[in-house]
Amino acid sequence: MKTIAISLIVPTGNCTEEDGRVPKLDLPLSRRELLKGSGVLMGTLATGTLLATLAPSPVWAVAMTKLGDAEGRTLLTLGRVLYPHKKLDDAVYALLVKDLDAKASTDPKLLKLLKDGVARLDQLAGGRFEKATPEKQLEIVRSIEKTPFFATVRGQCVTSLYDNDMAFAALGYPGSAWEKGGYITRGFQDLTWLPAPPTEASPPPYMG
């Protein structure tokens, strides 16, 4: 199977760069990187989604250096239980696993924490955590809320899931506007995925 790095092009408009490209994201998909990894997460973007229309290939993959395939899938599933978003493809949640694996590659204590945590999730599920029903998964996650493993994964979710261009595109965030003069003339009130508020609750911006 040939895999191609996902490089997103965010929809153009007044809130993007001149050519509309946001080239920061670079998933490690080369054959050399896949072979050197301990495990590999692979999948395809859901057909008909915004990410599928923007990416040059529907195939995505993330190589891991310390975590195995099953451990990676369990952590991906945990991330989706912690921060469920129908709009976010598994490719975005795979970035959580990628970041945790990268940190664990230089931190033996973190690696042990992650491996033991994944094993505990499977134990509580009576098999594979990722195969449990959504209701069972939520019950299990609630039972480990006070553990360091839970806190570690939840903390990493905040940056891994939301500070990347795939999430920006899926959730409709056009990126930072501060260095370009702010949002008054670059996307003010252009939110489209929530009902428009009444005029008195959100008046036109003051332009001076």
Helices and strands as residue ranges (DSSP letters): H 31-36, E 39-44, H 50-54, E 59-64, H 69-82, H 90-104, H 108-125, G 129-131, H 134-143, H 148-162, H 165-171, G 178-180
